[in-house]
Amino acid sequence: MQNKNQIIICSANLDSCDFYENQERQKALAYNFREIGVAFNSCQGVYKGKKESSFIVVIRTNEQFEQIKNMCLDLFEQDSILYQEISGLCSLIYTDKVEKLGELVEVEFSKAKTLDNYTEFNGKYYATN
């Protein structure tokens, strides 16, 4: 993304839940973000080829990073979260490992739709390079 803030892209969706259950999970995650006072926006993500409602969360402190990581991975049982460092480099963070990726860059829709993982935000498409 053009903006080199620390961010996390995450979701509360689970494959085992139906559309309405996932909507409720997303509402609960948004509520938790409000409770801890972090700035976030809704976006559309594609993870492992599946579309899901997601959030882009701006991280200001290490404490916020830890809270959101634990919330997503433990409480909401997510496989991973995408973390962008201030440098722009991204990682997929799992409960037991970290997978280094490239930078999150804007891509054309025609490119995004060929990828297993990307994010749509404000009509633009982003993927790691």
N, CA, C and O atoms as a printed pandas DataFrame, in Angstrom:
     atom_number atom_name residue_name chain_id  residue_number  x_coord  y_coord  z_coord
0              1         N          MET        A               1    0.851   -1.165    0.000
1              2        CA          MET        A               1    0.000    0.000    0.000
2              3         C          MET        A               1    0.899    1.230    0.000
3              4         O          MET        A               1    2.034    1.168    0.473
4              5         N          GLN        A               2    0.416    2.319   -0.513
5              6        CA          GLN        A               2    1.208    3.547   -0.567
6              7         C          GLN        A               2    1.590    3.992    0.841
7              8         O          GLN        A               2    2.684    4.512    1.062
8              9         N          ASN        A               3    0.707    3.788    1.762
9             10        CA          ASN        A               3    0.867    4.204    3.135
10            11         C          ASN        A               3    1.743    3.189    3.863
11            12         O          ASN        A               3    1.395    2.009    3.916
12            13         N          LYS        A               4    2.856    3.617    4.418
13            14        CA          LYS        A               4    3.778    2.686    5.066
14            15         C          LYS        A               4    3.593    2.675    6.587
15            16         O          LYS        A               4    4.570    2.709    7.335
16            17         N          ASN        A               5    2.366    2.628    7.026
17            18        CA          ASN        A               5    2.079    2.430    8.449
18            19         C          ASN        A               5    2.211    0.957    8.778
19            20         O          ASN        A               5    2.200    0.099    7.896
20            21         N          GLN        A               6    2.336    0.683   10.069
21            22        CA          GLN        A               6    2.202   -0.703   10.504
22            23         C          GLN        A               6    0.719   -1.033   10.409
23            24         O          GLN        A               6   -0.115   -0.336   10.987
24            25         N          ILE        A               7    0.396   -2.079    9.694
25            26        CA          ILE        A               7   -1.001   -2.491    9.594
26            27         C          ILE        A               7   -1.096   -4.006    9.731
27            28         O          ILE        A               7   -0.128   -4.737    9.522
28            29         N          ILE        A               8   -2.279   -4.439   10.083
29            30        CA          ILE        A               8   -2.630   -5.852   10.050
30            31         C          ILE        A               8   -3.870   -5.973    9.173
31            32         O          ILE        A               8   -4.818   -5.200    9.312
32            33         N          ILE        A               9   -3.854   -6.945    8.275
33            34        CA          ILE        A               9   -5.055   -7.281    7.507
34            35         C          ILE        A               9   -5.527   -8.620    8.050
35            36         O          ILE        A               9   -4.781   -9.599    8.079
36            37         N          CYS        A              10   -6.784   -8.638    8.480
37            38        CA          CYS        A              10   -7.297   -9.827    9.159
38            39         C          CYS        A              10   -8.789   -9.982    8.917
39            40         O          CYS        A              10   -9.446   -9.100    8.363
40            41         N          SER        A              11   -9.299  -11.107    9.342
41            42        CA          SER        A              11  -10.712  -11.437    9.200
42            43         C          SER        A              11  -11.129  -12.285   10.390
43            44         O          SER        A              11  -10.289  -12.811   11.120
44            45         N          ALA        A              12  -12.426  -12.410   10.575
45            46        CA          ALA        A              12  -12.953  -13.333   11.590
46            47         C          ALA        A              12  -13.647  -14.525   10.936
47            48         O          ALA        A              12  -14.128  -15.420   11.630
48            49         N          ASN        A              13  -13.701  -14.541    9.603
49            50        CA          ASN        A              13  -14.397  -15.606    8.884
50            51         C          ASN        A              13  -13.755  -16.972    9.101
51            52         O          ASN        A              13  -12.535  -17.097    9.215
52            53         N          LEU        A              14  -14.602  -17.980    9.155
53            54        CA          LEU        A              14  -14.155  -19.373    9.186
54            55         C          LEU        A              14  -14.892  -20.146    8.102
55            56         O          LEU        A              14  -16.074  -19.908    7.854
56            57         N          ASP        A              15  -14.194  -21.067    7.461
57            58        CA          ASP        A              15  -14.825  -21.903    6.434
58            59         C          ASP        A              15  -15.985  -22.711    7.001
59            60         O          ASP        A              15  -16.945  -23.006    6.289
60            61         N          SER        A              16  -15.901  -23.067    8.276
61            62        CA          SER        A              16  -16.932  -23.904    8.895
62            63         C          SER        A              16  -18.209  -23.132    9.233
63            64         O          SER        A              16  -19.206  -23.733    9.635
64            65         N          CYS        A              17  -18.187  -21.825    9.075
65            66        CA          CYS        A              17  -19.363  -20.991    9.386
66            67         C          CYS        A              17  -20.085  -20.599    8.106
67            68         O          CYS        A              17  -19.471  -20.477    7.046
68            69         N          ASP        A              18  -21.397  -20.403    8.216
69            70        CA          ASP        A              18  -22.146  -19.926    7.060
70            71         C          ASP        A              18  -22.033  -18.398    6.972
71            72         O          ASP        A              18  -21.424  -17.760    7.831
72            73         N          PHE        A              19  -22.622  -17.834    5.932
73            74        CA          PHE        A              19  -22.537  -16.401    5.673
74            75         C          PHE        A              19  -22.971  -15.576    6.886
75            76         O          PHE        A              19  -22.284  -14.628    7.268
76            77         N          TYR        A              20  -24.094  -15.929    7.484
77            78        CA          TYR        A              20  -24.643  -15.149    8.601
78            79         C          TYR        A              20  -23.792  -15.282    9.860
79            80         O          TYR        A              20  -23.609  -14.309   10.593
80            81         N          GLU        A              21  -23.277  -16.471   10.111
81            82        CA          GLU        A              21  -22.372  -16.659   11.261
82            83         C          GLU        A              21  -21.102  -15.832   11.071
83            84         O          GLU        A              21  -20.610  -15.216   12.017
84            85         N          ASN        A              22  -20.579  -15.819    9.854
85            86        CA          ASN        A              22  -19.377  -15.023    9.591
86            87         C          ASN        A              22  -19.645  -13.530    9.715
87            88         O          ASN        A              22  -18.776  -12.782   10.163
88            89         N          GLN        A              23  -20.837  -13.086    9.323
89            90        CA          GLN        A              23  -21.199  -11.684    9.521
90            91         C          GLN        A              23  -21.174  -11.334   11.005
91            92         O          GLN        A              23  -20.660  -10.279   11.378
92            93         N          GLU        A              24  -21.706  -12.179   11.835
93            94        CA          GLU        A              24  -21.722  -11.953   13.282
94            95         C          GLU        A              24  -20.303  -11.964   13.852
95            96         O          GLU        A              24  -19.975  -11.175   14.737
96            97         N          ARG        A              25  -19.476  -12.855   13.343
97            98        CA          ARG        A              25  -18.074  -12.905   13.784
98            99         C          ARG        A              25  -17.353  -11.609   13.401
99           100         O          ARG        A              25  -16.577  -11.075   14.194
100          101         N          GLN        A              26  -17.604  -11.104   12.194
101          102        CA          GLN        A              26  -16.987   -9.843   11.767
102          103         C          GLN        A              26  -17.442   -8.683   12.658
103          104         O          GLN        A              26  -16.634   -7.836   13.037
104          105         N          LYS        A              27  -18.729   -8.647   12.989
105          106        CA          LYS        A              27  -19.245   -7.603   13.887
106          107         C          LYS        A              27  -18.570   -7.685   15.251
107          108         O          LYS        A              27  -18.227   -6.659   15.839
108          109         N          ALA        A              28  -18.382   -8.885   15.747
109          110        CA          ALA        A              28  -17.733   -9.079   17.051
110          111         C          ALA        A              28  -16.280   -8.621   17.006
111          112         O          ALA        A              28  -15.796   -7.998   17.951
112          113         N          LEU        A              29  -15.586   -8.924   15.920
113          114        CA          LEU        A              29  -14.198   -8.494   15.800
114          115         C          LEU        A              29  -14.120   -6.966   15.725
115          116         O          LEU        A              29  -13.261   -6.359   16.365
116          117         N          ALA        A              30  -15.001   -6.348   14.956
117          118        CA          ALA        A              30  -15.042   -4.878   14.870
118          119         C          ALA        A              30  -15.319   -4.267   16.247
119          120         O          ALA        A              30  -14.708   -3.265   16.617
120          121         N          TYR        A              31  -16.224   -4.863   16.991
121          122        CA          TYR        A              31  -16.525   -4.398   18.353
122          123         C          TYR        A              31  -15.253   -4.444   19.207
123          124         O          TYR        A              31  -14.953   -3.494   19.930
124          125         N          ASN        A              32  -14.512   -5.547   19.120
125          126        CA          ASN        A              32  -13.274   -5.674   19.887
126          127         C          ASN        A              32  -12.252   -4.619   19.482
127          128         O          ASN        A              32  -11.543   -4.092   20.339
128          129         N          PHE        A              33  -12.164   -4.303   18.203
129          130        CA          PHE        A              33  -11.250   -3.244   17.758
130          131         C          PHE        A              33  -11.639   -1.908   18.384
131          132         O          PHE        A              33  -10.782   -1.162   18.857
132          133         N          ARG        A              34  -12.945   -1.610   18.383
133          134        CA          ARG        A              34  -13.408   -0.361   18.995
134          135         C          ARG        A              34  -13.074   -0.319   20.486
135          136         O          ARG        A              34  -12.672    0.714   21.021
136          137         N          GLU        A              35  -13.251   -1.461   21.138
137          138        CA          GLU        A              35  -12.988   -1.542   22.585
138          139         C          GLU        A              35  -11.535   -1.236   22.933
139          140         O          GLU        A              35  -11.268   -0.613   23.961
140          141         N          ILE        A              36  -10.596   -1.660   22.096
141          142        CA          ILE        A              36   -9.189   -1.387   22.400
142          143         C          ILE        A              36   -8.698   -0.103   21.734
143          144         O          ILE        A              36   -7.540    0.278   21.899
144          145         N          GLY        A              37   -9.573    0.560   20.986
145          146        CA          GLY        A              37   -9.271    1.889   20.458
146          147         C          GLY        A              37   -8.341    1.933   19.262
147          148         O          GLY        A              37   -7.560    2.875   19.125
148          149         N          VAL        A              38   -8.409    0.930   18.389
149          150        CA          VAL        A              38   -7.571    0.968   17.181
150          151         C          VAL        A              38   -8.389    1.446   15.989
151          152         O          VAL        A              38   -9.595    1.213   15.911
152          153         N          ALA        A              39   -7.711    2.120   15.063
153          154        CA          ALA        A              39   -8.342    2.574   13.829
154          155         C          ALA        A              39   -8.386    1.407   12.847
155          156         O          ALA        A              39   -7.405    0.682   12.684
156          157         N          PHE        A              40   -9.530    1.234   12.200
157          158        CA          PHE        A              40   -9.656    0.135   11.232
158          159         C          PHE        A              40  -10.651    0.504   10.150
159          160         O          PHE        A              40  -11.513    1.364   10.332
160          161         N          ASN        A              41  -10.508   -0.174    9.012
161          162        CA          ASN        A              41  -11.425   -0.030    7.882
162          163         C          ASN        A              41  -11.804   -1.412    7.380
163          164         O          ASN        A              41  -11.023   -2.359    7.471
164          165         N          SER        A              42  -13.005   -1.510    6.855
165          166        CA          SER        A              42  -13.432   -2.753    6.216
166          167         C          SER        A              42  -12.846   -2.831    4.823
167          168         O          SER        A              42  -12.658   -1.814    4.156
168          169         N          CYS        A              43  -12.561   -4.039    4.393
169          170        CA          CYS        A              43  -12.086   -4.271    3.039
170          171         C          CYS        A              43  -12.548   -5.664    2.618
171          172         O          CYS        A              43  -13.162   -6.387    3.402
172          173         N          GLN        A              44  -12.254   -6.024    1.400
173          174        CA          GLN        A              44  -12.585   -7.360    0.906
174          175         C          GLN        A              44  -11.280   -8.088    0.681
175          176         O          GLN        A              44  -10.391   -7.582   -0.003
176          177         N          GLY        A              45  -11.161   -9.265    1.249
177          178        CA          GLY        A              45   -9.940  -10.034    1.074
178          179         C          GLY        A              45  -10.199  -11.313    0.314
179          180         O          GLY        A              45  -11.329  -11.797    0.247
180          181         N          VAL        A              46   -9.149  -11.849   -0.252
181          182        CA          VAL        A              46   -9.171  -13.183   -0.822
182          183         C          VAL        A              46   -7.998  -13.911   -0.188
183          184         O          VAL        A              46   -6.850  -13.480   -0.296
184          185         N          TYR        A              47   -8.302  -15.022    0.476
185          186        CA          TYR        A              47   -7.277  -15.807    1.170
186          187         C          TYR        A              47   -7.425  -17.257    0.746
187          188         O          TYR        A              47   -8.492  -17.853    0.890
188          189         N          LYS        A              48   -6.351  -17.814    0.225
189          190        CA          LYS        A              48   -6.363  -19.175   -0.305
190          191         C          LYS        A              48   -7.488  -19.358   -1.320
191          192         O          LYS        A              48   -8.145  -20.398   -1.366
192          193         N          GLY        A              49   -7.693  -18.306   -2.142
193          194        CA          GLY        A              49   -8.666  -18.367   -3.219
194          195         C          GLY        A              49  -10.110  -18.110   -2.820
195          196         O          GLY        A              49  -10.998  -18.114   -3.673
196          197         N          LYS        A              50  -10.358  -17.883   -1.523
197          198        CA          LYS        A              50  -11.736  -17.656   -1.058
198          199         C          LYS        A              50  -11.918  -16.203   -0.625
199          200         O          LYS        A              50  -11.106  -15.644    0.113
200          201         N          LYS        A              51  -13.020  -15.607   -1.114
201          202        CA          LYS        A              51  -13.351  -14.231   -0.748
202          203         C          LYS        A              51  -13.838  -14.177    0.683
203          204         O          LYS        A              51  -14.579  -15.055    1.126
204          205         N          GLU        A              52  -13.418  -13.135    1.420
205          206        CA          GLU        A              52  -13.901  -12.967    2.781
206          207         C          GLU        A              52  -13.866  -11.500    3.172
207          208         O          GLU        A              52  -12.994  -10.746    2.739
208          209         N          SER        A              53  -14.825  -11.106    3.996
209          210        CA          SER        A              53  -14.812   -9.771    4.566
210          211         C          SER        A              53  -13.605   -9.673    5.477
211          212         O          SER        A              53  -13.322  -10.590    6.248
212          213         N          SER        A              54  -12.896   -8.559    5.386
213          214        CA          SER        A              54  -11.667   -8.398    6.153
214          215         C          SER        A              54  -11.580   -6.989    6.712
215          216         O          SER        A              54  -12.431   -6.139    6.447
216          217         N          PHE        A              55  -10.540   -6.765    7.485
217          218        CA          PHE        A              55  -10.263   -5.451    8.068
218          219         C          PHE        A              55   -8.807   -5.090    7.840
219          220         O          PHE        A              55   -7.927   -5.951    7.833
220          221         N          ILE        A              56   -8.571   -3.801    7.653
221          222        CA          ILE        A              56   -7.224   -3.236    7.690
222          223         C          ILE        A              56   -7.158   -2.457    8.995
223          224         O          ILE        A              56   -7.934   -1.526    9.209
224          225         N          VAL        A              57   -6.229   -2.840    9.866
225          226        CA          VAL        A              57   -6.114   -2.249   11.197
226          227         C          VAL        A              57   -4.781   -1.513   11.291
227          228         O          VAL        A              57   -3.732   -2.084   10.991
228          229         N          VAL        A              58   -4.821   -0.248   11.706
229          230        CA          VAL        A              58   -3.598    0.540   11.881
230          231         C          VAL        A              58   -3.046    0.261   13.273
231          232         O          VAL        A              58   -3.754    0.385   14.273
232          233         N          ILE        A              59   -1.772   -0.117   13.323
233          234        CA          ILE        A              59   -1.112   -0.476   14.568
234          235         C          ILE        A              59   -0.221    0.682   15.008
235          236         O          ILE        A              59    0.623    1.147   14.242
236          237         N          ARG        A              60   -0.408    1.144   16.234
237          238        CA          ARG        A              60    0.395    2.262   16.756
238          239         C          ARG        A              60    1.419    1.831   17.802
239          240         O          ARG        A              60    2.431    2.505   17.992
240          241         N          THR        A              61    1.160    0.705   18.486
241          242        CA          THR        A              61    2.061    0.274   19.557
242          243         C          THR        A              61    2.276   -1.236   19.489
243          244         O          THR        A              61    1.501   -1.958   18.862
244          245         N          ASN        A              62    3.338   -1.700   20.142
245          246        CA          ASN        A              62    3.582   -3.146   20.225
246          247         C          ASN        A              62    2.450   -3.839   20.975
247          248         O          ASN        A              62    2.086   -4.971   20.657
248          249         N          GLU        A              63    1.892   -3.146   21.979
249          250        CA          GLU        A              63    0.778   -3.719   22.746
250          251         C          GLU        A              63   -0.430   -3.959   21.832
251          252         O          GLU        A              63   -1.065   -5.011   21.912
252          253         N          GLN        A              64   -0.750   -2.994   20.970
253          254        CA          GLN        A              64   -1.857   -3.173   20.027
254          255         C          GLN        A              64   -1.581   -4.336   19.084
255          256         O          GLN        A              64   -2.475   -5.130   18.790
256          257         N          PHE        A              65   -0.337   -4.434   18.611
257          258        CA          PHE        A              65    0.033   -5.544   17.726
258          259         C          PHE        A              65   -0.253   -6.872   18.417
259          260         O          PHE        A              65   -0.892   -7.750   17.838
260          261         N          GLU        A              66    0.219   -7.020   19.653
261          262        CA          GLU        A              66    0.036   -8.271   20.395
262          263         C          GLU        A              66   -1.446   -8.549   20.655
263          264         O          GLU        A              66   -1.897   -9.687   20.522
264          265         N          GLN        A              67   -2.205   -7.511   21.024
265          266        CA          GLN        A              67   -3.632   -7.689   21.286
266          267         C          GLN        A              67   -4.360   -8.189   20.041
267          268         O          GLN        A              67   -5.146   -9.134   20.112
268          269         N          ILE        A              68   -4.097   -7.560   18.915
269          270        CA          ILE        A              68   -4.802   -7.916   17.682
270          271         C          ILE        A              68   -4.350   -9.282   17.184
271          272         O          ILE        A              68   -5.171  -10.090   16.749
272          273         N          LYS        A              69   -3.060   -9.541   17.245
273          274        CA          LYS        A              69   -2.549  -10.855   16.845
274          275         C          LYS        A              69   -3.222  -11.950   17.671
275          276         O          LYS        A              69   -3.735  -12.921   17.115
276          277         N          ASN        A              70   -3.221  -11.798   18.982
277          278        CA          ASN        A              70   -3.817  -12.817   19.854
278          279         C          ASN        A              70   -5.323  -12.930   19.643
279          280         O          ASN        A              70   -5.880  -14.028   19.647
280          281         N          MET        A              71   -5.971  -11.791   19.461
281          282        CA          MET        A              71   -7.413  -11.787   19.234
282          283         C          MET        A              71   -7.771  -12.582   17.975
283          284         O          MET        A              71   -8.670  -13.422   17.990
284          285         N          CYS        A              72   -7.052  -12.302   16.890
285          286        CA          CYS        A              72   -7.361  -12.950   15.609
286          287         C          CYS        A              72   -6.977  -14.424   15.607
287          288         O          CYS        A              72   -7.765  -15.276   15.196
288          289         N          LEU        A              73   -5.776  -14.720   16.061
289          290        CA          LEU        A              73   -5.284  -16.096   15.971
290          291         C          LEU        A              73   -5.901  -17.004   17.020
291          292         O          LEU        A              73   -6.184  -18.168   16.737
292          293         N          ASP        A              74   -6.113  -16.496   18.225
293          294        CA          ASP        A              74   -6.627  -17.340   19.313
294          295         C          ASP        A              74   -8.142  -17.243   19.437
295          296         O          ASP        A              74   -8.846  -18.238   19.259
296          297         N          LEU        A              75   -8.641  -16.063   19.739
297          298        CA          LEU        A              75  -10.076  -15.887   19.985
298          299         C          LEU        A              75  -10.921  -16.173   18.742
299          300         O          LEU        A              75  -11.963  -16.824   18.826
300          301         N          PHE        A              76  -10.462  -15.677   17.582
301          302        CA          PHE        A              76  -11.238  -15.852   16.348
302          303         C          PHE        A              76  -10.706  -16.980   15.464
303          304         O          PHE        A              76  -11.184  -17.171   14.346
304          305         N          GLU        A              77   -9.725  -17.719   15.959
305          306        CA          GLU        A              77   -9.247  -18.965   15.338
306          307         C          GLU        A              77   -8.829  -18.834   13.875
307          308         O          GLU        A              77   -9.118  -19.708   13.058
308          309         N          GLN        A              78   -8.149  -17.738   13.554
309          310        CA          GLN        A              78   -7.698  -17.533   12.183
310          311         C          GLN        A              78   -6.412  -18.299   11.915
311          312         O          GLN        A              78   -5.605  -18.506   12.822
312          313         N          ASP        A              79   -6.219  -18.722   10.658
313          314        CA          ASP        A              79   -4.981  -19.395   10.255
314          315         C          ASP        A              79   -3.790  -18.457   10.403
315          316         O          ASP        A              79   -2.726  -18.839   10.892
316          317         N          SER        A              80   -4.003  -17.205    9.961
317          318        CA          SER        A              80   -2.907  -16.246    9.942
318          319         C          SER        A              80   -3.458  -14.829    9.840
319          320         O          SER        A              80   -4.643  -14.610    9.587
320          321         N          ILE        A              81   -2.551  -13.876   10.048
321          322        CA          ILE        A              81   -2.832  -12.464    9.783
322          323         C          ILE        A              81   -1.712  -11.936    8.911
323          324         O          ILE        A              81   -0.586  -12.429    8.979
324          325         N          LEU        A              82   -2.009  -10.937    8.092
325          326        CA          LEU        A              82   -0.966  -10.297    7.296
326          327         C          LEU        A              82   -0.506   -9.062    8.057
327          328         O          LEU        A              82   -1.320   -8.212    8.418
328          329         N          TYR        A              83    0.784   -8.963    8.297
329          330        CA          TYR        A              83    1.358   -7.832    9.025
330          331         C          TYR        A              83    2.299   -7.068    8.116
331          332         O          TYR        A              83    3.200   -7.654    7.517
332          333         N          GLN        A              84    2.093   -5.750    8.007
333          334        CA          GLN        A              84    2.998   -4.889    7.249
334          335         C          GLN        A              84    3.784   -4.045    8.236
335          336         O          GLN        A              84    3.208   -3.305    9.033
336          337         N          GLU        A              85    5.103   -4.159    8.178
337          338        CA          GLU        A              85    5.988   -3.346    9.012
338          339         C          GLU        A              85    6.048   -1.920    8.455
339          340         O          GLU        A              85    5.596   -1.670    7.338
340          341         N          ILE        A              86    6.599   -0.999    9.223
341          342        CA          ILE        A              86    6.770    0.385    8.759
342          343         C          ILE        A              86    7.611    0.426    7.486
343          344         O          ILE        A              86    7.400    1.287    6.632
344          345         N          SER        A              87    8.556   -0.491    7.356
345          346        CA          SER        A              87    9.413   -0.558    6.165
346          347         C          SER        A              87    8.627   -0.909    4.909
347          348         O          SER        A              87    9.103   -0.703    3.792
348          349         N          GLY        A              88    7.417   -1.440    5.096
349          350        CA          GLY        A              88    6.606   -1.867    3.964
350          351         C          GLY        A              88    6.662   -3.364    3.728
351          352         O          GLY        A              88    5.854   -3.904    2.973
352          353         N          LEU        A              89    7.614   -4.044    4.370
353          354        CA          LEU        A              89    7.712   -5.495    4.212
354          355         C          LEU        A              89    6.592   -6.185    4.978
355          356         O          LEU        A              89    6.200   -5.748    6.060
356          357         N          CYS        A              90    6.089   -7.258    4.407
357          358        CA          CYS        A              90    4.951   -7.966    4.985
358          359         C          CYS        A              90    5.333   -9.391    5.382
359          360         O          CYS        A              90    6.262   -9.991    4.843
360          361         N          SER        A              91    4.579   -9.899    6.342
361          362        CA          SER        A              91    4.706  -11.283    6.790
362          363         C          SER        A              91    3.325  -11.841    7.040
363          364         O          SER        A              91    2.412  -11.117    7.438
364          365         N          LEU        A              92    3.173  -13.138    6.803
365          366        CA          LEU        A              92    1.997  -13.846    7.282
366          367         C          LEU        A              92    2.392  -14.418    8.631
367          368         O          LEU        A              92    3.363  -15.167    8.741
368          369         N          ILE        A              93    1.631  -14.060    9.658
369          370        CA          ILE        A              93    1.928  -14.516   11.003
370          371         C          ILE        A              93    0.924  -15.594   11.379
371          372         O          ILE        A              93   -0.287  -15.373   11.355
372          373         N          TYR        A              94    1.447  -16.757   11.726
373          374        CA          TYR        A              94    0.662  -17.899   12.169
374          375         C          TYR        A              94    0.894  -18.072   13.668
375          376         O          TYR        A              94    1.722  -17.370   14.249
376          377         N          THR        A              95    0.189  -18.982   14.286
377          378        CA          THR        A              95    0.407  -19.222   15.718
378          379         C          THR        A              95    1.791  -19.809   15.976
379          380         O          THR        A              95    2.360  -19.597   17.047
380          381         N          ASP        A              96    2.339  -20.542   15.012
381          382        CA          ASP        A              96    3.593  -21.249   15.255
382          383         C          ASP        A              96    4.736  -20.883   14.319
383          384         O          ASP        A              96    5.821  -21.455   14.429
384          385         N          LYS        A              97    4.520  -19.944   13.401
385          386        CA          LYS        A              97    5.591  -19.553   12.478
386          387         C          LYS        A              97    5.278  -18.208   11.837
387          388         O          LYS        A              97    4.162  -17.696   11.930
388          389         N          VAL        A              98    6.293  -17.652   11.185
389          390        CA          VAL        A              98    6.162  -16.406   10.438
390          391         C          VAL        A              98    6.690  -16.656    9.034
391          392         O          VAL        A              98    7.796  -17.166    8.859
392          393         N          GLU        A              99    5.887  -16.291    8.031
393          394        CA          GLU        A              99    6.289  -16.447    6.631
394          395         C          GLU        A              99    6.548  -15.065    6.048
395          396         O          GLU        A              99    5.628  -14.258    5.911
396          397         N          LYS        A             100    7.800  -14.797    5.707
397          398        CA          LYS        A             100    8.172  -13.497    5.130
398          399         C          LYS        A             100    7.655  -13.397    3.697
399          400         O          LYS        A             100    7.764  -14.335    2.907
400          401         N          LEU        A             101    7.090  -12.236    3.391
401          402        CA          LEU        A             101    6.585  -11.950    2.050
402          403         C          LEU        A             101    7.285  -10.681    1.554
403          404         O          LEU        A             101    8.205  -10.185    2.203
404          405         N          GLY        A             102    6.861  -10.175    0.440
405          406        CA          GLY        A             102    7.416   -8.923   -0.067
406          407         C          GLY        A             102    6.611   -7.734    0.443
407          408         O          GLY        A             102    6.032   -7.778    1.528
408          409         N          GLU        A             103    6.585   -6.682   -0.349
409          410        CA          GLU        A             103    5.802   -5.496   -0.012
410          411         C          GLU        A             103    4.385   -5.650   -0.545
411          412         O          GLU        A             103    4.141   -6.365   -1.517
412          413         N          LEU        A             104    3.462   -4.965    0.111
413          414        CA          LEU        A             104    2.080   -4.912   -0.344
414          415         C          LEU        A             104    1.999   -3.810   -1.388
415          416         O          LEU        A             104    2.181   -2.635   -1.073
416          417         N          VAL        A             105    1.726   -4.189   -2.627
417          418        CA          VAL        A             105    1.719   -3.228   -3.729
418          419         C          VAL        A             105    0.381   -3.269   -4.456
419          420         O          VAL        A             105   -0.327   -4.276   -4.431
420          421         N          GLU        A             106    0.051   -2.163   -5.101
421          422        CA          GLU        A             106   -1.170   -2.107   -5.888
422          423         C          GLU        A             106   -0.973   -2.916   -7.166
423          424         O          GLU        A             106    0.071   -2.840   -7.813
424          425         N          VAL        A             107   -2.000   -3.694   -7.516
425          426        CA          VAL        A             107   -1.981   -4.486   -8.751
426          427         C          VAL        A             107   -3.278   -4.242   -9.511
427          428         O          VAL        A             107   -4.287   -3.838   -8.932
428          429         N          GLU        A             108   -3.235   -4.489  -10.797
429          430        CA          GLU        A             108   -4.440   -4.387  -11.620
430          431         C          GLU        A             108   -5.407   -5.511  -11.244
431          432         O          GLU        A             108   -4.984   -6.575  -10.792
432          433         N          PHE        A             109   -6.699   -5.269  -11.432
433          434        CA          PHE        A             109   -7.691   -6.298  -11.143
434          435         C          PHE        A             109   -7.410   -7.568  -11.931
435          436         O          PHE        A             109   -7.556   -8.675  -11.412
436          437         N          SER        A             110   -7.001   -7.404  -13.201
437          438        CA          SER        A             110   -6.724   -8.574  -14.037
438          439         C          SER        A             110   -5.631   -9.447  -13.418
439          440         O          SER        A             110   -5.674  -10.669  -13.553
440          441         N          LYS        A             111   -4.670   -8.850  -12.755
441          442        CA          LYS        A             111   -3.617   -9.602  -12.057
442          443         C          LYS        A             111   -4.165  -10.190  -10.754
443          444         O          LYS        A             111   -3.941  -11.364  -10.458
444          445         N          ALA        A             112   -4.882   -9.377   -9.977
445          446        CA          ALA        A             112   -5.405   -9.818   -8.677
446          447         C          ALA        A             112   -6.248  -11.081   -8.820
447          448         O          ALA        A             112   -6.109  -12.014   -8.029
448          449         N          LYS        A             113   -7.117  -11.115   -9.820
449          450        CA          LYS        A             113   -8.029  -12.261   -9.949
450          451         C          LYS        A             113   -7.319  -13.563  -10.294
451          452         O          LYS        A             113   -7.929  -14.631  -10.239
452          453         N          THR        A             114   -6.022  -13.490  -10.654
453          454        CA          THR        A             114   -5.249  -14.707  -10.911
454          455         C          THR        A             114   -4.522  -15.196   -9.655
455          456         O          THR        A             114   -3.903  -16.260   -9.668
456          457         N          LEU        A             115   -4.597  -14.416   -8.571
457          458        CA          LEU        A             115   -3.858  -14.726   -7.342
458          459         C          LEU        A             115   -4.739  -15.434   -6.317
459          460         O          LEU        A             115   -5.958  -15.268   -6.322
460          461         N          ASP        A             116   -4.129  -16.213   -5.450
461          462        CA          ASP        A             116   -4.851  -16.867   -4.358
462          463         C          ASP        A             116   -5.096  -15.931   -3.183
463          464         O          ASP        A             116   -6.001  -16.161   -2.381
464          465         N          ASN        A             117   -4.282  -14.864   -3.079
465          466        CA          ASN        A             117   -4.374  -13.944   -1.943
466          467         C          ASN        A             117   -4.226  -12.495   -2.411
467          468         O          ASN        A             117   -3.228  -12.137   -3.036
468          469         N          TYR        A             118   -5.212  -11.679   -2.106
469          470        CA          TYR        A             118   -5.116  -10.242   -2.373
470          471         C          TYR        A             118   -6.175   -9.524   -1.557
471          472         O          TYR        A             118   -7.060  -10.150   -0.974
472          473         N          THR        A             119   -6.073   -8.203   -1.524
473          474        CA          THR        A             119   -7.010   -7.370   -0.779
474          475         C          THR        A             119   -7.563   -6.294   -1.694
475          476         O          THR        A             119   -6.822   -5.695   -2.474
476          477         N          GLU        A             120   -8.865   -6.045   -1.601
477          478        CA          GLU        A             120   -9.495   -4.938   -2.321
478          479         C          GLU        A             120   -9.895   -3.883   -1.296
479          480         O          GLU        A             120  -10.590   -4.178   -0.324
480          481         N          PHE        A             121   -9.447   -2.651   -1.525
481          482        CA          PHE        A             121   -9.763   -1.555   -0.612
482          483         C          PHE        A             121   -9.957   -0.285   -1.429
483          484         O          PHE        A             121   -9.081    0.104   -2.201
484          485         N          ASN        A             122  -11.109    0.359   -1.256
485          486        CA          ASN        A             122  -11.434    1.597   -1.965
486          487         C          ASN        A             122  -11.268    1.473   -3.479
487          488         O          ASN        A             122  -10.765    2.380   -4.142
488          489         N          GLY        A             123  -11.704    0.325   -4.011
489          490        CA          GLY        A             123  -11.676    0.123   -5.461
490          491         C          GLY        A             123  -10.299   -0.203   -6.036
491          492         O          GLY        A             123  -10.141   -0.294   -7.253
492          493         N          LYS        A             124   -9.297   -0.380   -5.162
493          494        CA          LYS        A             124   -7.958   -0.741   -5.607
494          495         C          LYS        A             124   -7.612   -2.125   -5.065
495          496         O          LYS        A             124   -8.150   -2.567   -4.050
496          497         N          TYR        A             125   -6.702   -2.794   -5.764
497          498        CA          TYR        A             125   -6.318   -4.161   -5.427
498          499         C          TYR        A             125   -4.858   -4.194   -4.995
499          500         O          TYR        A             125   -4.001   -3.554   -5.603
500          501         N          TYR        A             126   -4.589   -4.954   -3.930
501          502        CA          TYR        A             126   -3.241   -5.040   -3.364
502          503         C          TYR        A             126   -2.848   -6.489   -3.157
503          504         O          TYR        A             126   -3.662   -7.327   -2.769
504          505         N          ALA        A             127   -1.573   -6.764   -3.426
505          506        CA          ALA        A             127   -1.020   -8.090   -3.196
506          507         C          ALA        A             127    0.462   -7.924   -2.849
507          508         O          ALA        A             127    1.066   -6.888   -3.125
508          509         N          THR        A             128    1.023   -8.951   -2.248
509          510        CA          THR        A             128    2.461   -8.867   -1.965
510          511         C          THR        A             128    3.245   -9.257   -3.207
511          512         O          THR        A             128    2.804  -10.082   -4.008
512          513         N          ASN        A             129    4.425   -8.643   -3.351
513          514        CA          ASN        A             129    5.252   -8.936   -4.527
514          515         C          ASN        A             129    6.368   -9.893   -4.194
515          516         O          ASN        A             129    7.159  -10.246   -5.068
